[in-house]
Amino acid sequence: MSPFPNDSLSTASGASPAVARLAAAGARASLTGPAEPRLHLKAAVVDGVAWLDDRNWAAAGAQHLIRDTDGDDVAAVTSAVAGGPGRDGHLATTKAGALALEADVIAAAGAAPLAVESESFGSGLVYDRLLERARAGQPTRLIVAGREFGEPANRRERAELAHLAALGVEVRVGPVRGDELDEKMALAAGDVWLGSANATFARGPDGEQRDWGLATRAPAIGDELRGAFEANWAVARPLAAPEPAVLQ
């Protein structure tokens, strides 16, 4: 594991002691090197079972934990945990691969209603697919996390959200404090997508970031995600008046 370069000092200073404690307990633990892909993956393989978390194994707040025994999925996650990419037909462990699966779910929704949620949001394949839906007049709801939305540096992202809203997408922003909405999902009529990957830029080195995304038609997962989205939608607030446009 390795904190992002722009993470807080507290995050950076906390990683090395945690690794040292694990090593002292007998685990093989280390930080990733500077030349390796960034690590945003929240995954484990225990006794042949893959566990996938859409957040940082959080002690509080909403999160979704997948227990996956599919052999191909377990192999893909095992590869990713070891440092390499891994994927099969419906599970990817790089950011680019994860968001490509999400974009496929969005495209497959067609004229049926679509619901999407992301902690962070910005330019990329998911935005492009949502823009296509908006221009086609297809019903779409989108939730983004309030904390990320309000970051001063995220002005372009706010403009992109405002652009989608102006085209007819229903955009809501989660609370800034309290029950922050940090989940990542896309819900079509049949297929659903869940992952750790934020709907942001994913080309070049950003696309090689270790993340996960899973597309599935499993009814239990779909029902759980739809219930979570509706609960989040109820506490999120409609997007306010847009900032001055910065889009080209």
C-alpha positions, 0 to 999 in steps of 0.5 A: 500500500502507498498513500497518494502523493497529495494525501494528507501528512497524517495519512502518509505518516500512518502507513509506514507504522501500520506496515511495520506492525504487520511485519512484526506480527509475521505478515509479509507487508510493504509499501508500493514503490514510486514506479508502481501503479497507485493503489486504490484497491480495497480487496483481500483473498482469504482461504480462497475467497475474494473480499471486495470493499467499495470503501477503505474497510471503514469502521463507520458509514455506509459501505458494500462488501462483496464475498466472491467465490467465483474462481475467475474472480478470485484469480483476478483479485489474487493477481491484483493483491499481488501487485499485477492487474487482473480481470475477467469478463465482469471484474476488473482491477485497474481503474480504466478496466473498472470504469469501462465496465461501468460505462458498459452498464450505463450504455446498456440501460438505453432509454430505461431509467439509470442511477449512478453514484460516485464519491468523486466525479470528473472528465472520463468515460463515465462522464462521456456516457452520461453526456450521451444519455443527457443529449438523448433525453434518457432519464438519469439520476446522479449523486456525488459526495458533498465533500469532494464536490466542495473542494476548491480545486474541483471547479471543473468537476462542478461545471461538468455536473452543472452541464449534465444538469442543464441537459436534464440529468437529475444531480444531487450532492451528498452531505458534507458532514455526517452521513457522507455518501462515498459509494460508487455504483451504477444501476440499470434495469438488469445490470448493476455495477459496483466498485472502488473506482471513482468516476474520474479521469482514467487514462495513462498512469491514472488508468493503471491505478489498482481499483476494482469494478464488478458488473453483475446481474445478481438479484441480491446485489442489485436489490441491495444497491437499489435500496442504498441508492434510494436512501442516499437520494433521499438525504442528498440535496439538488444541485444548486445554481451552477458556477460560471462555465469553465468547459471548452 
